[in-house]
Amino acid sequence: MKVKIWGSRGSIPASISAETIHHKIHRALKLSGELILKTDGEIERFIETRLPFAVKGSYGTNTSCAQIIDNDEYIVLDAGTGLRDLGNSIIQSGKTGCIIHIFLSHLHWDHIQGFPFFIPAFIKENTINFYSCHSMLEEKIKSQQTAPTFPVPIDYMKAKINYNILEAGKEYQINDFNVTPIEQSHPGLSYGYSFEKDGKKIVYSTDSEHKDAPDDAEKFENFFKGADLLIFDAQYTLIDAISTKENWGHSSNMVGVELAIKSEVKHLVMFHSEPTHSDETLDKNLEDTRKYSAIFEDSYPLEVSQAFDGMEIDV
């Protein structure tokens, strides 16, 4: 079983400018120093061993979308702009007659804006099943493709589209997974999901603000308990989350570590990254978070990663 991240940014897509690329090239050349790299192999080794991720790669630009890869059916978590890249991948594979399950955390635009550009939805042989705990699911998915805000109405999509309303706290059997939603603190409410199958547990919990109340902590510790993978909203630093951006509906890297350790999570992946943060800032955030996690290493070693577009995680 794998998870692939197709979009890891929050709130709005993050752009990459010519200036950003120039800065990356400048840093790479500076780090090469006096090295003479004559072959492709030497160049690749230099890139892989000497360059930080912020120079040799990027955390990406797409808004929230992840995929659980387990069998022929598609399990998709949110429909942000990353959904477009997933759709292109499906088309390139040549597959038709696809069954695609899309679980939405909530209906804010950065979590649904990829669907109008999801090419598999235009193919008659495909089936798309939406799942949400929001009663306005069908209305809001359709309304983003109405004039004057979008030129292609949803009726042009020839795939069969089903809309399923779930209930928080109730367990469902979907594509051989036991799926349970949980209500989260976010403007308009959002919902996290636990996916369990064959002794493995994946939790997707984005757009969730965690307060100091003991009952809130206990609720999420129980929900995250023993997860092999926790995809967690860590958009803010702790100081932002408890000061200027309090009640904005997002959490921090430090809270993610503490909840993961208390819940005996194996791998914490920080997700829904702040769109104004550069790759260097996110590199530093990951470094700081791992240092904080190391304080607890003797009692509980936690693997910590920063999500990036294209990231693949074995579960």
Secondary structure as UniProt FT lines:
FT   STRAND          2..7
FT   HELIX           18..32
FT   TURN            33..34
FT   HELIX           40..50
FT   HELIX           53..56
FT   STRAND          65..69
FT   STRAND          74..77
FT   HELIX           82..93
FT   STRAND          99..103
FT   HELIX           109..111
FT   TURN            112..114
FT   HELIX           115..117
FT   HELIX           119..122
FT   TURN            124..125
FT   STRAND          127..132
FT   TURN            135..136
FT   HELIX           137..143
FT   TURN            144..145
FT   TURN            147..149
FT   HELIX           154..156
FT   STRAND          160..165
FT   TURN            168..169
FT   STRAND          172..174
FT   TURN            175..176
FT   STRAND          177..184
FT   TURN            187..188
FT   STRAND          190..197
FT   TURN            198..199
FT   STRAND          200..205
FT   HELIX           214..224
FT   TURN            225..226
FT   STRAND          229..233
FT   HELIX           238..241
FT   TURN            242..247
FT   HELIX           253..262
FT   TURN            263..264
FT   STRAND          267..271
FT   TURN            275..276
FT   HELIX           279..294
FT   TURN            295..299
FT   STRAND          303..306
FT   TURN            309..310
FT   STRAND          312..314
//
